[in-house]
Amino acid sequence: MTKRRTKPQITRRDFLNGCAISLAAGTALSPMEALAQTNPGSPSLSPDYYPPTLQGLRGSHEGSFEFAHAMRDGQSWQSVDAGDGHYDLVVVGGGISGLAAAYFFRKQHGPQSRILILDNHDDFGGHAKRNEFWHEGRMYLVNGGTLNVEAPSQYSTVAAGLLWELGLDRDRYYEKNRDIFSFYRDMGLRGSMFFDRESFGADKLVVGYNDMPITEAAAQSPLSDKARQDLVRLYESRENYFPGLSAAETRQRLTHMSHEDYLLNVVKVHPDVVKLFHASFYGSLVVGPDAIPAIYYRDNGYPGFAGLNVEDLPPELLINEPGGQHGRENIDRARSGDPDMYFPDGNATITRLLVRSLIPDAVTGDDMEDIVTAAVDYSLLDRSNNHCRVRLNSTVVNVRHQGEDQVRTEYVNNGQSYSVTSDSVVLACWNTVIPYICPELPDSQKQALGYGSKSPLVYGGVLLRNWESFVDTGISRVSAPTSFYSSLGLQASVAMGDYQAARNPDEPIVMRFSAYFDAPGRGLNRREQHTVARNNMLTTSFDTFENNLRDQMTRVLSGGGFDDERDILGITVNRWPHGYSYSYNPLYDPTEWAYTSTDERPCVVGRQQHGRISIANSDAAASPHTDASINEAYRAVNEMLNM
Ligand SMILES: Cc1cc2nc3c(=O)[nH]c(=O)nc-3n(C[C@H](O)[C@H](O)[C@H](O)COP(=O)(O)OP(=O)(O)OC[C@H]3O[C@@H](n4cnc5c(N)ncnc54)[C@H](O)[C@@H]3O)c2cc1C
């Protein structure tokens, strides 16, 4: 762990609403408090401004979305000139895509290019958010959103090239972190499955659920005899449930049938067996088996399909598309190549490297190791003499051409609207926002941009005084498919530069947890479920998140001596109401949208250049991945060369 400046120790008595009061009050001013109104259009941030240490409800935090929602609901603002002068490029959105767009633009047009990046959050990085805990003078990091560089061998030349130019050396990374994903297993800790009493009649933790024969796992579960038999049959049967169908026809049938339907009405299992698969695709699709085609489960190796005669996916399918294809991937290809790369703050490492490249004074250090502990001076992000400026807390409410040669962008900062002009604009924000901020787009394009719906999910981190209760229970992580948090687990044991995650059970450690909001059982499609569930998530209070966490951890770990009052030092809950980009799903969308890269897809129709305005961000690829957000930034910036 890294020793830096001394921070006060957090105690339970100080703990309120996820925050150590002493920490919040002493060192990290709330972002709005820290805005010193020196220049109306670019309020400078005080040297104390440091959002990564804020706890409680983060992610899309309070203050980040209100102006956008007011704009959606018809509010307008009278803007005044921000007084910045004319820019070469304005970028809307300071996530990986927006920062990458600035990077590519500067590379093409030179270091003197004047670039302004506007983001509505109090921190840069978008989904790639960094959360910092401090305890007894040590820093403990965790990703607040975008987790890892997934399947790096499949990154495009552009995306892999950007990471390389930023200093991310894969060989060096793996040399140090070869064992991060096996560290806990090598200690004898295993995965586990938690059956909660609300869904299964009794609480039961089955340690090593996935490592034992299914008969043994079923015997240890609190399932009824009938459900146990059905579970074993699901895993062991070699029955062809579609005897009259050809391999191609079986694929078609499974493609247009939900997994829930398949299990209940074809395999005919007890409903409790379906519950065990409820969260299988939460981490990629944020809905359950009622809204996911059975073929996704089959192609990803889930049980129940062994006796079927099914055509396999062609190996070259979607080979040039970014990311793992979430249900549509060729599983052999997905497992080949280098393993995922995980940094202590997730892909916030990439955004910090981008900011260091764009505004070198603002971020210390010069390699991929020291970026993890680098100091970021937020007060330097938006200085008038920067060629590239990053302006936070600024919600863009209007983007329109002003004559043929320039674009005018209006944003709201602290309730006041300002305008800037530029030669061109990259919209690296969310597709769902673009029709509202850019009314001059053609209606067909607006409709296409509004097609997808981003998934609502929560990623959180809790700083624990130690992890002896995990060791005593014999686990490193828990899947809990029907609980509030469907996954809890110790952070990967990563080492970068001076930073080393805990390796001794008596040391503090960060545990990650995630909750996915869906709306099953109402016959809603995936997009409709996201809309309903997003509202549920936004009305869930921090207290509810905290109480559920304490309750669930106690029920899972009490056998190992866990005491929430004693062991929890801090909690950060990152709400992402507009999380993963929507990826197409053949249950509800045309099959070719899901399985080809046809130009008919709404993401392609929606991302068309409009005069001097180009569209980036991962929604433009309908792929919730970091490489997608980089590829789209590159495309958007290249389009401008044609102007
Ligand atoms: C919880 C979570 C975990 C993830 N894990 C992974 C992972 O492990 N690996 C992976 O490859 N991908 C992951 N992703 C996908 C992730 O979305 C992408 O990898 C990538 O971070 C997206 O970058 P982006 O710049 O396209 O979008 P974003 O990061 O969403 O950035 C867009 C920014 O634009 C801002 N914006 C929107 N409207 C406006 C406006 N009107 N004015 C100003 N700013 C605006 C947004 O607030 C946001 O800050 C994850 C996503 C989430 C939510």
The ligand as an SDF file (V2000), in Angstrom:
LIG
                    3D

 53 58  0  0  0  0  0  0  0  0999 V2000
  -20.1540    0.2170  -13.9090 C   0  0  0  0  0  0  0  0  0  0  0  0
  -19.5160    0.0570  -15.2670 C   0  0  0  0  0  0  0  0  0  0  0  0
  -18.5010   -0.8750  -15.4420 C   0  0  0  0  0  0  0  0  0  0  0  0
  -17.8860   -1.0160  -16.6940 C   0  0  0  0  0  0  0  0  0  0  0  0
  -16.8710   -1.9200  -16.8290 N   0  0  0  0  0  0  0  0  0  0  0  0
  -16.2150   -2.0110  -18.0120 C   0  0  0  0  0  0  0  0  0  0  0  0
  -15.0670   -2.8530  -18.1480 C   0  0  0  0  0  0  0  0  0  0  0  0
  -14.6510   -3.5290  -17.2180 O   0  0  0  0  0  0  0  0  0  0  0  0
  -14.4200   -2.8860  -19.3400 N   0  0  0  0  0  0  0  0  0  0  0  0
  -14.8440   -2.1490  -20.4060 C   0  0  0  0  0  0  0  0  0  0  0  0
  -14.2220   -2.2090  -21.4730 O   0  0  0  0  0  0  0  0  0  0  0  0
  -15.9310   -1.3420  -20.3000 N   0  0  0  0  0  0  0  0  0  0  0  0
  -16.6170   -1.2560  -19.1440 C   0  0  0  0  0  0  0  0  0  0  0  0
  -17.6920   -0.4080  -19.0220 N   0  0  0  0  0  0  0  0  0  0  0  0
  -18.1830    0.2990  -20.2040 C   0  0  0  0  0  0  0  0  0  0  0  0
  -17.7800    1.7620  -20.2430 C   0  0  0  0  0  0  0  0  0  0  0  0
  -18.9620    2.4230  -20.5310 O   0  0  0  0  0  0  0  0  0  0  0  0
  -16.7440    2.0300  -21.3380 C   0  0  0  0  0  0  0  0  0  0  0  0
  -15.6270    1.1800  -21.1880 O   0  0  0  0  0  0  0  0  0  0  0  0
  -16.1980    3.4630  -21.3300 C   0  0  0  0  0  0  0  0  0  0  0  0
  -15.7290    3.8270  -20.0570 O   0  0  0  0  0  0  0  0  0  0  0  0
  -17.2270    4.4390  -21.8550 C   0  0  0  0  0  0  0  0  0  0  0  0
  -16.5780    5.6590  -22.1360 O   0  0  0  0  0  0  0  0  0  0  0  0
  -17.3460    6.8120  -22.8930 P   0  0  0  0  0  0  0  0  0  0  0  0
  -16.4420    7.9710  -22.8930 O   0  0  0  0  0  0  0  0  0  0  0  0
  -17.8550    6.3090  -24.1960 O   0  0  0  0  0  0  0  0  0  0  0  0
  -18.6460    7.1100  -22.0080 O   0  0  0  0  0  0  0  0  0  0  0  0
  -18.7250    7.7100  -20.5380 P   0  0  0  0  0  0  0  0  0  0  0  0
  -17.6690    7.1850  -19.6870 O   0  0  0  0  0  0  0  0  0  0  0  0
  -20.1360    7.5260  -20.1000 O   0  0  0  0  0  0  0  0  0  0  0  0
  -18.4290    9.2670  -20.7560 O   0  0  0  0  0  0  0  0  0  0  0  0
  -19.3720   10.1390  -21.3120 C   0  0  0  0  0  0  0  0  0  0  0  0
  -19.3830   11.3780  -20.4700 C   0  0  0  0  0  0  0  0  0  0  0  0
  -20.2330   12.3490  -21.1010 O   0  0  0  0  0  0  0  0  0  0  0  0
  -20.9280   13.0050  -20.0670 C   0  0  0  0  0  0  0  0  0  0  0  0
  -22.1040   13.7110  -20.5740 N   0  0  0  0  0  0  0  0  0  0  0  0
  -23.2940   13.2090  -20.9390 C   0  0  0  0  0  0  0  0  0  0  0  0
  -24.1150   14.1960  -21.3000 N   0  0  0  0  0  0  0  0  0  0  0  0
  -23.4340   15.3500  -21.1380 C   0  0  0  0  0  0  0  0  0  0  0  0
  -23.7790   16.7190  -21.3220 C   0  0  0  0  0  0  0  0  0  0  0  0
  -24.9800   17.0910  -21.7860 N   0  0  0  0  0  0  0  0  0  0  0  0
  -22.8470   17.6490  -21.0320 N   0  0  0  0  0  0  0  0  0  0  0  0
  -21.6180   17.2940  -20.5710 C   0  0  0  0  0  0  0  0  0  0  0  0
  -21.2580   16.0030  -20.3950 N   0  0  0  0  0  0  0  0  0  0  0  0
  -22.1580   15.0430  -20.6740 C   0  0  0  0  0  0  0  0  0  0  0  0
  -21.2780   11.8590  -19.1510 C   0  0  0  0  0  0  0  0  0  0  0  0
  -21.7370   12.2860  -17.9140 O   0  0  0  0  0  0  0  0  0  0  0  0
  -19.9640   11.1350  -19.0950 C   0  0  0  0  0  0  0  0  0  0  0  0
  -19.1440   11.6780  -18.0850 O   0  0  0  0  0  0  0  0  0  0  0  0
  -18.3210   -0.2370  -17.7860 C   0  0  0  0  0  0  0  0  0  0  0  0
  -19.3630    0.6890  -17.6000 C   0  0  0  0  0  0  0  0  0  0  0  0
  -19.9490    0.8320  -16.3520 C   0  0  0  0  0  0  0  0  0  0  0  0
  -21.0460    1.8360  -16.1810 C   0  0  0  0  0  0  0  0  0  0  0  0
  1  2  1  0
  2  3  1  0
  2 52  2  0
  3  4  2  0
  4  5  1  0
  4 50  1  0
  5  6  2  0
  6  7  1  0
  6 13  1  0
  7  8  2  0
  7  9  1  0
  9 10  1  0
 10 11  2  0
 10 12  1  0
 12 13  2  0
 13 14  1  0
 14 15  1  0
 14 50  1  0
 15 16  1  0
 16 17  1  0
 16 18  1  0
 18 19  1  0
 18 20  1  0
 20 21  1  0
 20 22  1  0
 22 23  1  0
 23 24  1  0
 24 25  2  0
 24 26  1  0
 24 27  1  0
 27 28  1  0
 28 29  2  0
 28 30  1  0
 28 31  1  0
 31 32  1  0
 32 33  1  0
 33 34  1  0
 33 48  1  0
 34 35  1  0
 35 36  1  0
 35 46  1  0
 36 37  1  0
 36 45  1  0
 37 38  2  0
 38 39  1  0
 39 40  1  0
 39 45  2  0
 40 41  1  0
 40 42  2  0
 42 43  1  0
 43 44  2  0
 44 45  1  0
 46 47  1  0
 46 48  1  0
 48 49  1  0
 50 51  2  0
 51 52  1  0
 52 53  1  0
M  END
$$$$
